Amino acid sequence: MIRSIPFNFRNNAEKTRDTVERVVDFIMEQPLNPIGKVTGALASFRCDILDEENYYAIEAELPGIFKEDVSLTYEDDKYLTIAAEAPEREARLKYVLRERRTGRFERSFVVDGIKWDESTASMENGVLKVILPKLGAEDVKKNSIEIK
């Protein structure tokens, strides 16, 4: 099973508060019906997740970010986190419109039943592709016993 963790409540309450404040600020700045744009504001970056027979594939859009500035972590055999860092731009610039954000971006997913040691990642044209092979029936850890 794989699913997204909204806002990453699990790790940091202060980041969650900052995210909610950013969303409210974003909504207040938008003319008329901002609902379509709010969806993009809630997620740090967009991802597609494919559930194939033997693996999950995650494709994350990270335009303008170098692969050296991206990290993947897997904790507690359950939580996959993709983090990326976009450098701050020159402070002296005067923007007419500024939609591209800078700083740290992070998405977390609950993923179980994968072979983390065999997982791979590649990045091309601003798209990160992560392949997470699924555990087979023979790989599943036994966590119960049958009573005879």
ABEGO torsion letter per residue (X at the ends): XBBBBBGGAAABAAAAAAAAAAAAAAAAABBEBAAAAAAAAABABBBBBBBBAABBBBBBBBBGBBAAABBBBBBGGABBBBBBBBBBBBAABBBABBABBBEBBBBBBBBBGBBAAABBBBBBGGBBBBBBBBBBAAABBBABBBBX
